[in-house]
Amino acid sequence: MPEVDLHEARVRQQAIGAKLRHMFDEVVNEPVPQEFLDILRQADERRGGDA
């Protein structure tokens, strides 16, 4: 089994992390659909509104 260069492994890990952040930043910044917000509101009301 070849010895892993720790620096190379960190660089690869950082590159993967950067790509994942780029992909998911777009999703995180999307607005939440009103229908989903309504479902959450109804669930909160059913359990007494304490969040």
PyMOL Python script that loads the backbone (N, CA, C, O; Angstrom):
from pymol import cmd

cmd.read_pdbstr("""\
ATOM      1  N   MET A   1       0.856  -1.182   0.000  1.00  0.00           N
ATOM      2  CA  MET A   1       0.000   0.000   0.000  1.00  0.00           C
ATOM      3  C   MET A   1       0.903   1.247   0.000  1.00  0.00           C
ATOM      4  O   MET A   1       1.751   1.383   0.882  1.00  0.00           O
ATOM      5  N   PRO A   2       0.736   2.149  -0.965  1.00  0.00           N
ATOM      6  CA  PRO A   2       1.606   3.318  -1.031  1.00  0.00           C
ATOM      7  C   PRO A   2       1.355   4.272   0.131  1.00  0.00           C
ATOM      8  O   PRO A   2       0.232   4.424   0.613  1.00  0.00           O
ATOM      9  N   GLU A   3       2.429   4.902   0.559  1.00  0.00           N
ATOM     10  CA  GLU A   3       2.333   5.871   1.645  1.00  0.00           C
ATOM     11  C   GLU A   3       1.654   7.137   1.129  1.00  0.00           C
ATOM     12  O   GLU A   3       1.984   7.629   0.050  1.00  0.00           O
ATOM     13  N   VAL A   4       0.710   7.657   1.899  1.00  0.00           N
ATOM     14  CA  VAL A   4      -0.046   8.836   1.489  1.00  0.00           C
ATOM     15  C   VAL A   4       0.683  10.092   1.933  1.00  0.00           C
ATOM     16  O   VAL A   4       1.059  10.224   3.097  1.00  0.00           O
ATOM     17  N   ASP A   5       0.878  11.008   1.003  1.00  0.00           N
ATOM     18  CA  ASP A   5       1.475  12.299   1.320  1.00  0.00           C
ATOM     19  C   ASP A   5       0.409  13.136   2.016  1.00  0.00           C
ATOM     20  O   ASP A   5      -0.617  13.459   1.418  1.00  0.00           O
ATOM     21  N   LEU A   6       0.649  13.493   3.288  1.00  0.00           N
ATOM     22  CA  LEU A   6      -0.358  14.221   4.064  1.00  0.00           C
ATOM     23  C   LEU A   6      -0.696  15.567   3.432  1.00  0.00           C
ATOM     24  O   LEU A   6      -1.856  15.979   3.438  1.00  0.00           O
ATOM     25  N   HIS A   7       0.287  16.242   2.895  1.00  0.00           N
ATOM     26  CA  HIS A   7       0.023  17.539   2.255  1.00  0.00           C
ATOM     27  C   HIS A   7      -0.906  17.353   1.052  1.00  0.00           C
ATOM     28  O   HIS A   7      -1.860  18.109   0.870  1.00  0.00           O
ATOM     29  N   GLU A   8      -0.615  16.349   0.245  1.00  0.00           N
ATOM     30  CA  GLU A   8      -1.453  16.082  -0.934  1.00  0.00           C
ATOM     31  C   GLU A   8      -2.875  15.719  -0.508  1.00  0.00           C
ATOM     32  O   GLU A   8      -3.842  16.163  -1.127  1.00  0.00           O
ATOM     33  N   ALA A   9      -3.003  14.919   0.539  1.00  0.00           N
ATOM     34  CA  ALA A   9      -4.323  14.524   1.027  1.00  0.00           C
ATOM     35  C   ALA A   9      -5.100  15.744   1.514  1.00  0.00           C
ATOM     36  O   ALA A   9      -6.298  15.854   1.254  1.00  0.00           O
ATOM     37  N   ARG A  10      -4.432  16.666   2.218  1.00  0.00           N
ATOM     38  CA  ARG A  10      -5.106  17.875   2.693  1.00  0.00           C
ATOM     39  C   ARG A  10      -5.550  18.759   1.537  1.00  0.00           C
ATOM     40  O   ARG A  10      -6.645  19.322   1.562  1.00  0.00           O
ATOM     41  N   VAL A  11      -4.695  18.879   0.523  1.00  0.00           N
ATOM     42  CA  VAL A  11      -5.039  19.691  -0.650  1.00  0.00           C
ATOM     43  C   VAL A  11      -6.260  19.106  -1.348  1.00  0.00           C
ATOM     44  O   VAL A  11      -7.167  19.840  -1.740  1.00  0.00           O
ATOM     45  N   ARG A  12      -6.283  17.788  -1.502  1.00  0.00           N
ATOM     46  CA  ARG A  12      -7.442  17.138  -2.132  1.00  0.00           C
ATOM     47  C   ARG A  12      -8.702  17.362  -1.292  1.00  0.00           C
ATOM     48  O   ARG A  12      -9.767  17.673  -1.826  1.00  0.00           O
ATOM     49  N   GLN A  13      -8.570  17.200   0.025  1.00  0.00           N
ATOM     50  CA  GLN A  13      -9.714  17.378   0.916  1.00  0.00           C
ATOM     51  C   GLN A  13     -10.246  18.811   0.840  1.00  0.00           C
ATOM     52  O   GLN A  13     -11.458  19.027   0.823  1.00  0.00           O
ATOM     53  N   GLN A  14      -9.341  19.783   0.796  1.00  0.00           N
ATOM     54  CA  GLN A  14      -9.757  21.183   0.689  1.00  0.00           C
ATOM     55  C   GLN A  14     -10.458  21.444  -0.639  1.00  0.00           C
ATOM     56  O   GLN A  14     -11.438  22.188  -0.684  1.00  0.00           O
ATOM     57  N   ALA A  15      -9.972  20.847  -1.710  1.00  0.00           N
ATOM     58  CA  ALA A  15     -10.594  21.025  -3.024  1.00  0.00           C
ATOM     59  C   ALA A  15     -11.997  20.427  -3.039  1.00  0.00           C
ATOM     60  O   ALA A  15     -12.930  21.026  -3.573  1.00  0.00           O
ATOM     61  N   ILE A  16     -12.136  19.254  -2.454  1.00  0.00           N
ATOM     62  CA  ILE A  16     -13.460  18.621  -2.382  1.00  0.00           C
ATOM     63  C   ILE A  16     -14.397  19.482  -1.547  1.00  0.00           C
ATOM     64  O   ILE A  16     -15.548  19.695  -1.927  1.00  0.00           O
ATOM     65  N   GLY A  17     -13.915  19.975  -0.419  1.00  0.00           N
ATOM     66  CA  GLY A  17     -14.731  20.827   0.448  1.00  0.00           C
ATOM     67  C   GLY A  17     -15.182  22.090  -0.268  1.00  0.00           C
ATOM     68  O   GLY A  17     -16.335  22.502  -0.138  1.00  0.00           O
ATOM     69  N   ALA A  18     -14.282  22.706  -1.022  1.00  0.00           N
ATOM     70  CA  ALA A  18     -14.622  23.931  -1.749  1.00  0.00           C
ATOM     71  C   ALA A  18     -15.693  23.656  -2.796  1.00  0.00           C
ATOM     72  O   ALA A  18     -16.624  24.446  -2.954  1.00  0.00           O
ATOM     73  N   LYS A  19     -15.569  22.549  -3.509  1.00  0.00           N
ATOM     74  CA  LYS A  19     -16.577  22.207  -4.528  1.00  0.00           C
ATOM     75  C   LYS A  19     -17.934  21.918  -3.884  1.00  0.00           C
ATOM     76  O   LYS A  19     -18.969  22.349  -4.392  1.00  0.00           O
ATOM     77  N   LEU A  20     -17.925  21.192  -2.772  1.00  0.00           N
ATOM     78  CA  LEU A  20     -19.184  20.907  -2.078  1.00  0.00           C
ATOM     79  C   LEU A  20     -19.842  22.185  -1.572  1.00  0.00           C
ATOM     80  O   LEU A  20     -21.054  22.359  -1.708  1.00  0.00           O
ATOM     81  N   ARG A  21     -19.042  23.086  -0.984  1.00  0.00           N
ATOM     82  CA  ARG A  21     -19.603  24.363  -0.511  1.00  0.00           C
ATOM     83  C   ARG A  21     -20.206  25.141  -1.672  1.00  0.00           C
ATOM     84  O   ARG A  21     -21.286  25.717  -1.539  1.00  0.00           O
ATOM     85  N   HIS A  22     -19.526  25.161  -2.796  1.00  0.00           N
ATOM     86  CA  HIS A  22     -20.032  25.878  -3.963  1.00  0.00           C
ATOM     87  C   HIS A  22     -21.375  25.294  -4.413  1.00  0.00           C
ATOM     88  O   HIS A  22     -22.313  26.033  -4.714  1.00  0.00           O
ATOM     89  N   MET A  23     -21.454  23.958  -4.454  1.00  0.00           N
ATOM     90  CA  MET A  23     -22.689  23.302  -4.884  1.00  0.00           C
ATOM     91  C   MET A  23     -23.829  23.584  -3.909  1.00  0.00           C
ATOM     92  O   MET A  23     -24.936  23.920  -4.329  1.00  0.00           O
ATOM     93  N   PHE A  24     -23.565  23.450  -2.616  1.00  0.00           N
ATOM     94  CA  PHE A  24     -24.629  23.554  -1.635  1.00  0.00           C
ATOM     95  C   PHE A  24     -24.968  24.987  -1.262  1.00  0.00           C
ATOM     96  O   PHE A  24     -26.064  25.239  -0.761  1.00  0.00           O
ATOM     97  N   ASP A  25     -24.063  25.937  -1.489  1.00  0.00           N
ATOM     98  CA  ASP A  25     -24.394  27.345  -1.249  1.00  0.00           C
ATOM     99  C   ASP A  25     -25.571  27.771  -2.111  1.00  0.00           C
ATOM    100  O   ASP A  25     -26.433  28.530  -1.668  1.00  0.00           O
ATOM    101  N   GLU A  26     -25.603  27.282  -3.341  1.00  0.00           N
ATOM    102  CA  GLU A  26     -26.712  27.610  -4.237  1.00  0.00           C
ATOM    103  C   GLU A  26     -28.030  27.080  -3.678  1.00  0.00           C
ATOM    104  O   GLU A  26     -29.049  27.769  -3.726  1.00  0.00           O
ATOM    105  N   VAL A  27     -28.013  25.866  -3.151  1.00  0.00           N
ATOM    106  CA  VAL A  27     -29.229  25.252  -2.601  1.00  0.00           C
ATOM    107  C   VAL A  27     -29.666  25.983  -1.336  1.00  0.00           C
ATOM    108  O   VAL A  27     -30.850  26.267  -1.158  1.00  0.00           O
ATOM    109  N   VAL A  28     -28.719  26.285  -0.463  1.00  0.00           N
ATOM    110  CA  VAL A  28     -29.027  26.948   0.806  1.00  0.00           C
ATOM    111  C   VAL A  28     -29.652  28.316   0.567  1.00  0.00           C
ATOM    112  O   VAL A  28     -30.508  28.750   1.337  1.00  0.00           O
ATOM    113  N   ASN A  29     -29.240  28.982  -0.473  1.00  0.00           N
ATOM    114  CA  ASN A  29     -29.730  30.329  -0.747  1.00  0.00           C
ATOM    115  C   ASN A  29     -31.054  30.363  -1.502  1.00  0.00           C
ATOM    116  O   ASN A  29     -31.605  31.440  -1.730  1.00  0.00           O
ATOM    117  N   GLU A  30     -31.570  29.202  -1.891  1.00  0.00           N
ATOM    118  CA  GLU A  30     -32.868  29.159  -2.562  1.00  0.00           C
ATOM    119  C   GLU A  30     -33.975  29.450  -1.543  1.00  0.00           C
ATOM    120  O   GLU A  30     -33.869  29.064  -0.379  1.00  0.00           O
ATOM    121  N   PRO A  31     -35.030  30.128  -1.982  1.00  0.00           N
ATOM    122  CA  PRO A  31     -36.134  30.383  -1.051  1.00  0.00           C
ATOM    123  C   PRO A  31     -36.878  29.086  -0.711  1.00  0.00           C
ATOM    124  O   PRO A  31     -36.943  28.158  -1.517  1.00  0.00           O
ATOM    125  N   VAL A  32     -37.433  29.048   0.496  1.00  0.00           N
ATOM    126  CA  VAL A  32     -38.227  27.895   0.921  1.00  0.00           C
ATOM    127  C   VAL A  32     -39.619  28.043   0.313  1.00  0.00           C
ATOM    128  O   VAL A  32     -40.239  29.100   0.437  1.00  0.00           O
ATOM    129  N   PRO A  33     -40.118  26.986  -0.350  1.00  0.00           N
ATOM    130  CA  PRO A  33     -41.460  27.072  -0.948  1.00  0.00           C
ATOM    131  C   PRO A  33     -42.531  27.364   0.110  1.00  0.00           C
ATOM    132  O   PRO A  33     -42.473  26.845   1.224  1.00  0.00           O
ATOM    133  N   GLN A  34     -43.486  28.185  -0.248  1.00  0.00           N
ATOM    134  CA  GLN A  34     -44.555  28.569   0.677  1.00  0.00           C
ATOM    135  C   GLN A  34     -45.301  27.358   1.212  1.00  0.00           C
ATOM    136  O   GLN A  34     -45.674  27.331   2.385  1.00  0.00           O
ATOM    137  N   GLU A  35     -45.523  26.358   0.371  1.00  0.00           N
ATOM    138  CA  GLU A  35     -46.232  25.153   0.805  1.00  0.00           C
ATOM    139  C   GLU A  35     -45.495  24.473   1.965  1.00  0.00           C
ATOM    140  O   GLU A  35     -46.126  23.993   2.907  1.00  0.00           O
ATOM    141  N   PHE A  36     -44.181  24.434   1.895  1.00  0.00           N
ATOM    142  CA  PHE A  36     -43.390  23.827   2.969  1.00  0.00           C
ATOM    143  C   PHE A  36     -43.462  24.671   4.231  1.00  0.00           C
ATOM    144  O   PHE A  36     -43.564  24.130   5.332  1.00  0.00           O
ATOM    145  N   LEU A  37     -43.411  25.981   4.085  1.00  0.00           N
ATOM    146  CA  LEU A  37     -43.540  26.867   5.247  1.00  0.00           C
ATOM    147  C   LEU A  37     -44.902  26.689   5.913  1.00  0.00           C
ATOM    148  O   LEU A  37     -45.005  26.720   7.139  1.00  0.00           O
ATOM    149  N   ASP A  38     -45.942  26.503   5.109  1.00  0.00           N
ATOM    150  CA  ASP A  38     -47.285  26.270   5.656  1.00  0.00           C
ATOM    151  C   ASP A  38     -47.337  24.974   6.459  1.00  0.00           C
ATOM    152  O   ASP A  38     -47.954  24.922   7.523  1.00  0.00           O
ATOM    153  N   ILE A  39     -46.691  23.933   5.949  1.00  0.00           N
ATOM    154  CA  ILE A  39     -46.660  22.647   6.655  1.00  0.00           C
ATOM    155  C   ILE A  39     -45.938  22.803   8.000  1.00  0.00           C
ATOM    156  O   ILE A  39     -46.391  22.274   9.015  1.00  0.00           O
ATOM    157  N   LEU A  40     -44.831  23.519   8.003  1.00  0.00           N
ATOM    158  CA  LEU A  40     -44.096  23.744   9.252  1.00  0.00           C
ATOM    159  C   LEU A  40     -44.922  24.556  10.239  1.00  0.00           C
ATOM    160  O   LEU A  40     -44.931  24.260  11.434  1.00  0.00           O
ATOM    161  N   ARG A  41     -45.609  25.569   9.750  1.00  0.00           N
ATOM    162  CA  ARG A  41     -46.457  26.404  10.612  1.00  0.00           C
ATOM    163  C   ARG A  41     -47.563  25.556  11.230  1.00  0.00           C
ATOM    164  O   ARG A  41     -47.837  25.664  12.425  1.00  0.00           O
ATOM    165  N   GLN A  42     -48.196  24.716  10.421  1.00  0.00           N
ATOM    166  CA  GLN A  42     -49.273  23.858  10.925  1.00  0.00           C
ATOM    167  C   GLN A  42     -48.745  22.884  11.980  1.00  0.00           C
ATOM    168  O   GLN A  42     -49.416  22.632  12.981  1.00  0.00           O
ATOM    169  N   ALA A  43     -47.559  22.343  11.764  1.00  0.00           N
ATOM    170  CA  ALA A  43     -46.968  21.424  12.747  1.00  0.00           C
ATOM    171  C   ALA A  43     -46.693  22.152  14.057  1.00  0.00           C
ATOM    172  O   ALA A  43     -46.928  21.607  15.136  1.00  0.00           O
ATOM    173  N   ASP A  44     -46.195  23.382  13.964  1.00  0.00           N
ATOM    174  CA  ASP A  44     -45.945  24.174  15.173  1.00  0.00           C
ATOM    175  C   ASP A  44     -47.251  24.443  15.924  1.00  0.00           C
ATOM    176  O   ASP A  44     -47.294  24.360  17.152  1.00  0.00           O
ATOM    177  N   GLU A  45     -48.298  24.760  15.192  1.00  0.00           N
ATOM    178  CA  GLU A  45     -49.589  25.034  15.818  1.00  0.00           C
ATOM    179  C   GLU A  45     -50.129  23.804  16.525  1.00  0.00           C
ATOM    180  O   GLU A  45     -50.710  23.918  17.605  1.00  0.00           O
ATOM    181  N   ARG A  46     -49.948  22.637  15.938  1.00  0.00           N
ATOM    182  CA  ARG A  46     -50.450  21.383  16.522  1.00  0.00           C
ATOM    183  C   ARG A  46     -49.741  21.045  17.835  1.00  0.00           C
ATOM    184  O   ARG A  46     -50.346  20.473  18.741  1.00  0.00           O
ATOM    185  N   ARG A  47     -48.472  21.395  17.933  1.00  0.00           N
ATOM    186  CA  ARG A  47     -47.748  21.068  19.168  1.00  0.00           C
ATOM    187  C   ARG A  47     -47.733  22.228  20.147  1.00  0.00           C
ATOM    188  O   ARG A  47     -47.004  22.178  21.138  1.00  0.00           O
ATOM    189  N   GLY A  48     -48.503  23.255  19.904  1.00  0.00           N
ATOM    190  CA  GLY A  48     -48.660  24.348  20.854  1.00  0.00           C
ATOM    191  C   GLY A  48     -47.864  25.585  20.526  1.00  0.00           C
ATOM    192  O   GLY A  48     -47.889  26.546  21.295  1.00  0.00           O
ATOM    193  N   GLY A  49     -47.150  25.599  19.400  1.00  0.00           N
ATOM    194  CA  GLY A  49     -46.453  26.790  18.981  1.00  0.00           C
ATOM    195  C   GLY A  49     -45.136  27.065  19.679  1.00  0.00           C
ATOM    196  O   GLY A  49     -44.487  28.069  19.389  1.00  0.00           O
ATOM    197  N   ASP A  50     -44.720  26.182  20.608  1.00  0.00           N
ATOM    198  CA  ASP A  50     -43.439  26.423  21.273  1.00  0.00           C
ATOM    199  C   ASP A  50     -42.313  25.894  20.408  1.00  0.00           C
ATOM    200  O   ASP A  50     -42.246  24.702  20.109  1.00  0.00           O
ATOM    201  N   ALA A  51     -41.427  26.798  20.007  1.00  0.00           N
ATOM    202  CA  ALA A  51     -40.350  26.384  19.115  1.00  0.00           C
ATOM    203  C   ALA A  51     -39.049  26.239  19.863  1.00  0.00           C
ATOM    204  O   ALA A  51     -38.029  25.895  19.266  1.00  0.00           O
TER     205      ALA A  51
END
""", "prot")
cmd.dss("prot")
cmd.show_as("cartoon", "prot")
cmd.util.cbc("prot")
cmd.orient("prot")
